[in-house]
Amino acid sequence: MKDKEKPNLPEYSNLTITADENALKDYVEKVQLDKKDREITINGTVKVQNIPEFAFECKVGNYPPIEWISKYLVKQEHKKTGIIWDPNIKVSEFIDIVKKLVAFSQMCLGIKERLDGFYG
């Protein structure tokens, strides 16, 4: 099976990533989002810090995308049925998604400001 070519999407590059190479190869098991300190801890060892405030201001359906992935791109087991949700994402892939979502948030807020200028 051929890997699909990933589109070259913009990434936000001012995040601070604290991790060793082996931790980046692990699969995401647990994600903790700290809005106050604007950081994400992955598997208890990897930190993504300096997430800009605008990443939490941008909302899609009343929910910041960065918060959504922190809750739903994590392995979970439904308590009653035992069904396991496993997105099977490596830590390095999760960090790439975070970088892209922060860039997306920045672009969305820029568009919103321009639209507010027309209609505000």
DSSP file (Angstrom, degrees, kcal/mol; ACC not computed):
  #  RESIDUE AA STRUCTURE BP1 BP2  ACC     N-H-->O    O-->H-N    N-H-->O    O-->H-N    TCO  KAPPA ALPHA  PHI   PSI    X-CA   Y-CA   Z-CA
    1    1 A M              0   0    0      0, 0.0     2,-0.3     0, 0.0     0, 0.0   0.000 360.0 360.0 360.0 133.9    0.0    0.0    0.0
    2    2 A K        -     0   0    0      1,-0.1     2,-0.3     3,-0.0     3,-0.0  -0.607 360.0-118.2 -83.2 140.4    1.3    3.4   -0.9
    3    3 A D        -     0   0    0     -2,-0.3     2,-0.2     1,-0.1    -1,-0.1  -0.576  32.6-114.6 -72.8 139.1    1.5    6.2    1.6
    4    4 A K        -     0   0    0     -2,-0.3     2,-0.4     1,-0.1    -1,-0.1  -0.522  31.8-109.9 -72.1 141.0   -0.7    9.1    0.7
    5    5 A E        -     0   0    0     -2,-0.2    -1,-0.1     1,-0.1    -3,-0.0  -0.593  32.8-132.1 -73.5 127.7    1.3   12.3    0.0
    6    6 A K        -     0   0    0     -2,-0.4     2,-0.1     1,-0.1    -1,-0.1  -0.621  21.4-114.0 -82.7 136.8    0.7   14.7    2.8
    7    7 A P        -     0   0    0      0, 0.0     2,-1.4     0, 0.0    -1,-0.1  -0.382  27.7-113.1 -67.5 148.5   -0.1   18.3    1.8
    8    8 A N        +     0   0    0     -2,-0.1    -2,-0.0     0, 0.0     0, 0.0  -0.673  47.5 178.3 -85.1  90.3    2.4   20.9    2.7
    9    9 A L        -     0   0    0     -2,-1.4    94,-0.0     1,-0.1    91,-0.0  -0.636  34.5 -95.9 -94.6 151.1    0.4   22.9    5.2
   10   10 A P        -     0   0    0      0, 0.0     2,-0.4     0, 0.0    93,-0.2  -0.331  39.8-156.8 -64.3 147.2    1.8   25.9    7.1
   11   11 A E        -     0   0    0     92,-0.1     2,-0.5    91,-0.1    89,-0.2  -0.963  18.7-122.5-126.5 144.7    3.1   25.2   10.6
   12   12 A Y        -     0   0    0     87,-1.8     3,-0.3    -2,-0.4    90,-0.1  -0.750  26.8-172.2 -82.2 126.1    3.6   27.5   13.6
   13   13 A S        +     0   0    0     -2,-0.5    -1,-0.1     1,-0.2    86,-0.0   0.414  61.5  83.7-106.7   1.9    7.2   27.4   14.5
   14   14 A N        +     0   0    0     85,-0.1     2,-0.2     2,-0.1    -1,-0.2   0.155  63.4 114.0 -95.7  21.7    7.5   29.3   17.8
   15   15 A L        -     0   0    0     -3,-0.3     2,-0.6    36,-0.0    35,-0.2  -0.597  63.9-131.6 -85.8 152.4    6.5   26.4   20.0
   16   16 A T  E     -A   49   0A   0     33,-2.2    33,-3.3    -2,-0.2     2,-0.5  -0.933  21.2-164.6-105.2 121.1    9.0   24.9   22.4
   17   17 A I  E     -A   48   0A   0     -2,-0.6     2,-0.6    31,-0.2    31,-0.2  -0.921   5.3-170.5-109.3 124.0    9.2   21.1   22.3
   18   18 A T  E     +A   47   0A   0     29,-2.7    29,-2.2    -2,-0.5     2,-0.3  -0.943  36.9 111.0-116.0 110.6   10.9   19.2   25.1
   19   19 A A        -     0   0    0     -2,-0.6     2,-0.3    27,-0.2    27,-0.1  -0.977  58.5-115.8-167.8 156.5   11.4   15.5   24.3
   20   20 A D     >  -     0   0    0     -2,-0.3     4,-1.3     1,-0.1     3,-0.4  -0.683  40.0-106.3 -96.6 163.4   14.0   12.9   23.6
   21   21 A E  H  > S+     0   0    0     -2,-0.3     4,-0.7     1,-0.2     3,-0.2   0.858 118.0  53.1 -58.0 -39.5   14.1   11.2   20.2
   22   22 A N  H >> S+     0   0    0      1,-0.2     3,-0.9     2,-0.2     4,-0.6   0.885 104.6  55.1 -65.4 -38.0   12.7    7.9   21.6
   23   23 A A  H >4 S+     0   0    0     -3,-0.4     3,-0.7     1,-0.2    68,-0.3   0.829 101.6  58.8 -65.0 -30.7    9.7    9.6   23.1
   24   24 A L  H 3< S+     0   0    0     -4,-1.3    68,-2.1    -3,-0.2    69,-0.3   0.741 102.8  53.6 -69.9 -22.2    8.8   11.1   19.8
   25   25 A K  H << S+     0   0    0     -3,-0.9    -1,-0.2    -4,-0.7    -2,-0.2   0.607  90.2  98.9 -87.1 -13.3    8.5    7.6   18.3
   26   26 A D  S << S-     0   0    0     -3,-0.7    65,-2.9    -4,-0.6    66,-0.3  -0.257  80.4-107.3 -70.2 160.6    6.1    6.4   20.9
   27   27 A Y  B     -D   90   0B   0     63,-0.3     2,-0.4    64,-0.1    63,-0.3  -0.650  39.4 -98.5 -86.7 148.5    2.4    6.3   20.3
   28   28 A V        +     0   0    0     61,-3.3    47,-0.7    -2,-0.3    61,-0.3  -0.524  53.1 156.0 -69.4 122.3    0.1    8.8   22.1
   29   29 A E        +     0   0    0     -2,-0.4     2,-0.3     1,-0.4    -1,-0.2   0.667  65.7  16.2-113.5 -36.3   -1.4    7.3   25.2
   30   30 A K        -     0   0    0     44,-0.1    13,-3.6     2,-0.0     2,-0.4  -0.998  58.5-171.5-147.1 136.3   -2.2   10.3   27.3
   31   31 A V  E     -B   42   0A   0     -2,-0.3     2,-0.5    11,-0.2    11,-0.2  -0.997   2.3-169.3-131.6 131.5   -2.5   14.0   26.7
   32   32 A Q  E     -B   41   0A   0      9,-2.7     9,-2.8    -2,-0.4     2,-0.5  -0.978   7.2-159.9-122.5 120.3   -2.8   16.7   29.2
   33   33 A L  E     -B   40   0A   0     -2,-0.5     2,-0.7     7,-0.2     7,-0.2  -0.871   3.1-167.8-100.2 125.7   -3.7   20.3   28.1
   34   34 A D  E  >> -B   39   0A   0      5,-3.2     5,-2.0    -2,-0.5     4,-0.8  -0.895   6.0-178.9-114.1  99.2   -2.9   23.1   30.5
   35   35 A K  T  45S+     0   0    0     -2,-0.7    -1,-0.2     3,-0.2     3,-0.1   0.869  80.1  57.0 -66.1 -37.1   -4.7   26.2   29.2
   36   36 A K  T  45S+     0   0    0      1,-0.2    -1,-0.2     2,-0.1    -2,-0.0   0.934 118.6  30.5 -62.3 -47.7   -3.3   28.4   32.0
   37   37 A D  T  45S-     0   0    0      2,-0.1    13,-0.4    13,-0.0    -1,-0.2   0.473 107.2-128.8 -89.5  -2.4    0.3   27.6   31.3
   38   38 A R  T  <5 +     0   0    0     -4,-0.8    13,-2.2     1,-0.2    12,-0.3   0.945  64.6 119.7  54.0  56.2   -0.5   27.2   27.6
   39   39 A E  E   < -B   34   0A   0     -5,-2.0    -5,-3.2    10,-0.2     2,-0.4  -0.983  53.0-143.4-147.0 158.7    1.2   23.8   27.2
   40   40 A I  E     -BC  33  48A   0      8,-2.4     8,-2.8    -2,-0.3     2,-0.5  -0.981   9.7-158.0-122.4 133.0    0.5   20.2   26.3
   41   41 A T  E     -BC  32  47A   0     -9,-2.8    -9,-2.7    -2,-0.4     2,-0.5  -0.961  10.2-160.6-111.4 126.5    2.1   17.2   28.0
   42   42 A I  E >> S-BC  31  46A   0      4,-3.0     4,-2.4    -2,-0.5     3,-1.7  -0.922  71.1 -15.8-112.5 127.0    2.1   14.0   26.0
   43   43 A N  T 34 S-     0   0    0    -13,-3.6    -1,-0.2    -2,-0.5   -12,-0.1   0.695 113.0 -77.6  55.4  21.8    2.6   10.6   27.7
   44   44 A G  T 34 S+     0   0    0    -14,-0.3    -1,-0.3     2,-0.2     3,-0.1   0.369 129.5  62.2  76.8  -6.6    3.9   12.4   30.8
   45   45 A T  T <4 S+     0   0    0     -3,-1.7     2,-0.4     1,-0.1    -2,-0.2   0.678  83.1  71.6-122.8 -27.9    7.3   13.1   29.2
   46   46 A V  E  <  - C   0  42A   0     -4,-2.4    -4,-3.0   -23,-0.1     2,-0.4  -0.804  60.5-164.1 -99.9 132.3    6.9   15.3   26.1
   47   47 A K  E     -AC  18  41A   0    -29,-2.2   -29,-2.7    -2,-0.4     2,-0.6  -0.952  14.3-167.2-120.0 135.3    6.1   18.9   26.5
   48   48 A V  E     +AC  17  40A   0     -8,-2.8    -8,-2.4    -2,-0.4     3,-0.2  -0.977  29.1 177.1-114.7 112.4    4.8   21.4   23.9
   49   49 A Q  E     +A   16   0A   0    -33,-3.3   -33,-2.2    -2,-0.6   -10,-0.2  -0.648  44.8  43.4-118.4 170.4    5.1   24.8   25.4
   50   50 A N        +     0   0    0    -13,-0.4    -1,-0.2   -12,-0.3   -11,-0.2   0.830  62.7 174.2  64.3  36.3    4.5   28.5   24.4
   51   51 A I        -     0   0    0    -13,-2.2    -1,-0.2    -3,-0.2     5,-0.1  -0.627  35.8-116.7 -70.0 123.7    1.2   27.8   22.7
   52   52 A P    >   -     0   0    0      0, 0.0     3,-1.6     0, 0.0     4,-0.3  -0.257  13.0-119.1 -66.9 151.8   -0.1   31.3   21.8
   53   53 A E  T >> S+     0   0    0      1,-0.3     3,-1.9     2,-0.2     4,-1.0   0.829 109.9  66.8 -57.7 -35.0   -3.3   32.5   23.4
   54   54 A F  H 3> S+     0   0    0      1,-0.3     4,-1.9     2,-0.2    -1,-0.3   0.735  86.6  69.5 -64.2 -20.1   -4.9   32.9   20.0
   55   55 A A  H <4 S+     0   0    0     -3,-1.6    11,-0.5     1,-0.2    -1,-0.3   0.736 105.5  41.2 -68.0 -20.6   -4.8   29.1   19.6
   56   56 A F  H <4 S+     0   0    0     -3,-1.9    -1,-0.2    -4,-0.3    -2,-0.2   0.633 110.1  58.2 -97.5 -18.0   -7.5   29.0   22.3
   57   57 A E  H  < S+     0   0    0     -4,-1.0     2,-0.4     2,-0.0    -2,-0.2   0.834  88.0  83.1 -79.3 -34.6   -9.4   32.0   21.0
   58   58 A C     <  -     0   0    0     -4,-1.9     2,-0.4     2,-0.0    47,-0.1  -0.569  65.8-175.1 -72.5 126.9  -10.1   30.4   17.6
   59   59 A K        -     0   0    0     -2,-0.4     2,-0.5     5,-0.2     3,-0.1  -0.972  23.8-162.7-129.8 141.2  -13.1   28.1   17.8
   60   60 A V  S    S-     0   0    0      3,-2.6     3,-0.3    -2,-0.4    -2,-0.0  -0.976  91.6  -8.8-118.2 113.5  -14.7   25.7   15.4
   61   61 A G  S    S-     0   0    0     -2,-0.5    -1,-0.2     1,-0.2     0, 0.0   0.912 131.7 -56.1  63.6  42.8  -18.2   24.9   16.6
   62   62 A N  S    S+     0   0    0      1,-0.1    -1,-0.2    -3,-0.1    -3,-0.0   0.709 122.1  99.6  63.5  23.5  -17.6   26.6   20.0
   63   63 A Y  S    S-     0   0    0     -3,-0.3    -3,-2.6     4,-0.0    -1,-0.1  -0.982  75.5-123.5-141.8 125.0  -14.5   24.4   20.6
   64   64 A P    >>  -     0   0    0      0, 0.0     4,-2.1     0, 0.0     3,-1.0  -0.526  21.4-136.1 -66.1 128.9  -10.8   25.3   20.1
   65   65 A P  H 3> S+     0   0    0      0, 0.0     4,-2.4     0, 0.0     5,-0.2   0.848 103.9  58.8 -54.9 -35.3   -9.3   22.7   17.7
   66   66 A I  H 3> S+     0   0    0    -11,-0.5     4,-1.1     1,-0.2   -10,-0.1   0.853 107.9  45.9 -64.6 -33.2   -6.2   22.4   19.9
   67   67 A E  H <> S+     0   0    0     -3,-1.0     4,-1.1     2,-0.2    -1,-0.2   0.879 109.3  56.0 -73.9 -38.7   -8.4   21.4   22.8
   68   68 A W  H >X S+     0   0    0     -4,-2.1     4,-2.6     1,-0.2     3,-0.9   0.939 107.9  46.2 -59.6 -49.2  -10.4   18.9   20.7
   69   69 A I  H 3X S+     0   0    0     -4,-2.4     4,-1.9     1,-0.3    -1,-0.2   0.838 106.5  60.2 -66.1 -30.0   -7.3   17.0   19.6
   70   70 A S  H 3< S+     0   0    0     -4,-1.1    -1,-0.3    -5,-0.2   -39,-0.2   0.776 116.0  33.5 -67.3 -24.5   -6.0   16.9   23.1
   71   71 A K  H << S+     0   0    0     -4,-1.1     3,-0.3    -3,-0.9    -2,-0.2   0.813 127.7  32.5 -95.8 -36.5   -9.2   15.0   24.1
   72   72 A Y  H  < S+     0   0    0     -4,-2.6    -3,-0.2     1,-0.2    -2,-0.2   0.578 102.3  67.3-108.8 -10.5  -10.0   12.9   21.1
   73   73 A L  S  < S+     0   0    0     -4,-1.9     2,-0.4    -5,-0.3    -1,-0.2  -0.157  86.7  97.1 -98.7  41.0   -6.7   11.9   19.5
   74   74 A V  S    S-     0   0    0     -3,-0.3     2,-0.2    14,-0.1   -45,-0.1  -0.964  86.3-100.0-129.1 141.7   -5.9    9.8   22.5
   75   75 A K        +     0   0    0    -47,-0.7     2,-0.3    -2,-0.4    11,-0.2  -0.426  51.9 171.8 -62.1 129.4   -6.4    6.0   23.1
   76   76 A Q  E     -E   85   0C   0      9,-2.7     9,-3.3    -2,-0.2     2,-0.5  -0.981  26.9-146.3-141.7 151.0   -9.5    5.5   25.1
   77   77 A E  E     -E   84   0C   0     -2,-0.3     2,-0.4     7,-0.2     7,-0.2  -0.982  23.1-126.5-119.7 128.7  -11.6    2.5   26.3
   78   78 A H     >  -     0   0    0      5,-3.1     4,-2.5    -2,-0.5     5,-0.2  -0.600  20.2-143.6 -71.6 123.6  -15.4    2.8   26.6
   79   79 A K  T  4 S+     0   0    0     -2,-0.4    -1,-0.2     1,-0.2     0, 0.0   0.867  91.8  40.5 -61.3 -41.5  -16.1    1.6   30.2
   80   80 A K  T  4 S+     0   0    0      1,-0.1    -1,-0.2     3,-0.0    -2,-0.0   0.899 127.9  27.4 -78.0 -40.5  -19.4   -0.2   29.5
   81   81 A T  T  4 S-     0   0    0      2,-0.1    -2,-0.2     0, 0.0    -1,-0.1   0.711  90.9-132.5 -97.0 -21.4  -18.7   -1.8   26.2
   82   82 A G     <  +     0   0    0     -4,-2.5     2,-0.2     1,-0.3    -3,-0.1   0.538  51.7 153.0  78.7   5.4  -14.9   -2.3   26.4
   83   83 A I        -     0   0    0     -5,-0.2    -5,-3.1    -6,-0.1     2,-0.5  -0.516  36.2-142.3 -70.6 133.5  -14.6   -0.8   22.8
   84   84 A I  E     -E   77   0C   0     -7,-0.2     2,-0.7    -2,-0.2    -7,-0.2  -0.862   8.4-156.6-104.8 127.9  -11.2    0.8   22.4
   85   85 A W  E     +E   76   0C   0     -9,-3.3    -9,-2.7    -2,-0.5     3,-0.1  -0.914  21.7 171.5 -96.9 115.8  -10.8    4.0   20.4
   86   86 A D        -     0   0    0     -2,-0.7   -11,-0.1   -11,-0.2   -13,-0.1  -0.867  21.5-174.7-132.4  99.3   -7.1    4.0   19.2
   87   87 A P        -     0   0    0      0, 0.0    -1,-0.1     0, 0.0   -14,-0.0   0.672  32.9-141.7 -66.9 -14.8   -6.2    6.8   16.7
   88   88 A N        +     0   0    0      1,-0.2     2,-0.4   -60,-0.2   -14,-0.1   0.928  40.9 159.4  57.2  51.0   -2.7    5.1   16.5
   89   89 A I        -     0   0    0    -61,-0.3   -61,-3.3   -16,-0.2    -1,-0.2  -0.896  36.4-132.8-111.0 133.3   -0.8    8.4   16.3
   90   90 A K  B  >  -D   27   0B   0     -2,-0.4     4,-2.3   -63,-0.3   -63,-0.3  -0.459  26.0-113.3 -78.1 156.4    2.8    8.8   17.2
   91   91 A V  H  > S+     0   0    0    -65,-2.9     4,-2.4   -68,-0.3     5,-0.2   0.898 117.8  54.0 -57.8 -42.9    3.9   11.6   19.4
   92   92 A S  H  > S+     0   0    0    -68,-2.1     4,-1.9   -66,-0.3    -1,-0.2   0.880 109.2  48.7 -61.5 -37.6    5.8   13.3   16.5
   93   93 A E  H  > S+     0   0    0    -69,-0.3     4,-2.1    -3,-0.2    -1,-0.2   0.894 109.4  52.4 -68.0 -40.0    2.7   13.2   14.4
   94   94 A F  H  X S+     0   0    0     -4,-2.3     4,-2.3     1,-0.2    -2,-0.2   0.917 108.9  50.1 -61.0 -43.7    0.6   14.7   17.2
   95   95 A I  H  X S+     0   0    0     -4,-2.4     4,-2.4     1,-0.2    -1,-0.2   0.894 108.2  53.0 -63.3 -40.1    3.1   17.6   17.5
   96   96 A D  H  X S+     0   0    0     -4,-1.9     4,-2.1     1,-0.2    -1,-0.2   0.901 108.8  50.0 -60.4 -40.5    2.9   18.2   13.8
   97   97 A I  H  X S+     0   0    0     -4,-2.1     4,-2.6     2,-0.2    -2,-0.2   0.909 109.0  51.9 -64.1 -41.8   -0.9   18.4   14.1
   98   98 A V  H  X S+     0   0    0     -4,-2.3     4,-2.3     1,-0.2     5,-0.2   0.934 109.3  50.0 -59.3 -46.6   -0.5   20.9   17.0
   99   99 A K  H  X S+     0   0    0     -4,-2.4     4,-1.8     1,-0.2   -87,-1.8   0.896 113.2  46.3 -59.5 -41.3    1.8   23.1   14.9
  100  100 A K  H  X S+     0   0    0     -4,-2.1     4,-2.5   -89,-0.2    -1,-0.2   0.881 111.5  50.8 -70.8 -38.3   -0.6   23.0   12.0
  101  101 A L  H  X S+     0   0    0     -4,-2.6     4,-2.5     2,-0.2    -2,-0.2   0.853 108.6  51.5 -69.7 -33.5   -3.6   23.8   14.2
  102  102 A V  H  X S+     0   0    0     -4,-2.3     4,-2.1     2,-0.2    -1,-0.2   0.922 112.1  46.8 -66.9 -42.2   -1.9   26.8   15.8
  103  103 A A  H  X S+     0   0    0     -4,-1.8     4,-2.3    -5,-0.2    -2,-0.2   0.912 112.1  51.3 -63.1 -42.0   -1.1   28.1   12.3
  104  104 A F  H  X S+     0   0    0     -4,-2.5     4,-2.8     1,-0.2    -2,-0.2   0.917 109.1  50.6 -58.7 -45.6   -4.7   27.5   11.3
  105  105 A S  H  X S+     0   0    0     -4,-2.5     4,-2.3     1,-0.2    -1,-0.2   0.899 109.6  50.6 -60.9 -41.6   -5.9   29.4   14.3
  106  106 A Q  H  X S+     0   0    0     -4,-2.1     4,-1.7     1,-0.2    -1,-0.2   0.914 112.3  46.2 -63.5 -43.6   -3.7   32.3   13.5
  107  107 A M  H  X S+     0   0    0     -4,-2.3     4,-2.2     2,-0.2    -2,-0.2   0.913 111.6  51.8 -66.0 -42.3   -5.0   32.4    9.9
  108  108 A C  H  X S+     0   0    0     -4,-2.8     4,-2.5     1,-0.2    -2,-0.2   0.913 109.8  48.2 -61.7 -43.7   -8.6   32.1   11.0
  109  109 A L  H  X S+     0   0    0     -4,-2.3     4,-2.2     1,-0.2    -1,-0.2   0.861 109.6  53.6 -67.2 -33.8   -8.3   35.0   13.4
  110  110 A G  H  X S+     0   0    0     -4,-1.7     4,-1.9     2,-0.2    -1,-0.2   0.913 110.3  46.7 -63.7 -42.6   -6.7   37.1   10.8
  111  111 A I  H  X S+     0   0    0     -4,-2.2     4,-2.6     2,-0.2    -2,-0.2   0.907 110.8  52.9 -64.2 -42.4   -9.5   36.4    8.4
  112  112 A K  H  X S+     0   0    0     -4,-2.5     4,-2.7     1,-0.2    -2,-0.2   0.901 107.8  51.1 -60.8 -41.7  -12.0   37.2   11.2
  113  113 A E  H  X S+     0   0    0     -4,-2.2     4,-1.6     2,-0.2    -1,-0.2   0.909 110.7  48.5 -62.5 -41.9  -10.3   40.6   11.8
  114  114 A R  H  X S+     0   0    0     -4,-1.9     4,-1.1     2,-0.2    -2,-0.2   0.912 112.7  47.9 -65.0 -41.3  -10.5   41.5    8.1
  115  115 A L  H  X S+     0   0    0     -4,-2.6     4,-2.6     1,-0.2     3,-0.4   0.895 108.1  54.8 -66.0 -39.1  -14.2   40.5    8.0
  116  116 A D  H  X S+     0   0    0     -4,-2.7     4,-2.7     1,-0.2    -1,-0.2   0.848 103.7  57.4 -61.3 -32.4  -14.9   42.5   11.1
  117  117 A G  H  < S+     0   0    0     -4,-1.6    -1,-0.2     2,-0.2    -2,-0.2   0.842 111.4  41.6 -65.4 -33.6  -13.3   45.5    9.3
  118  118 A F  H  < S+     0   0    0     -4,-1.1    -2,-0.2    -3,-0.4    -1,-0.2   0.887 133.0  20.1 -77.9 -41.8  -15.8   45.2    6.5
  119  119 A Y  H  <        0   0    0     -4,-2.6    -2,-0.2     1,-0.1    -3,-0.2   0.444 360.0 360.0-112.3  -2.2  -18.9   44.5    8.6
  120  120 A G     <        0   0    0     -4,-2.7    -1,-0.1    -5,-0.3    -3,-0.1   0.464 360.0 360.0 -84.7 360.0  -17.9   45.8   12.1
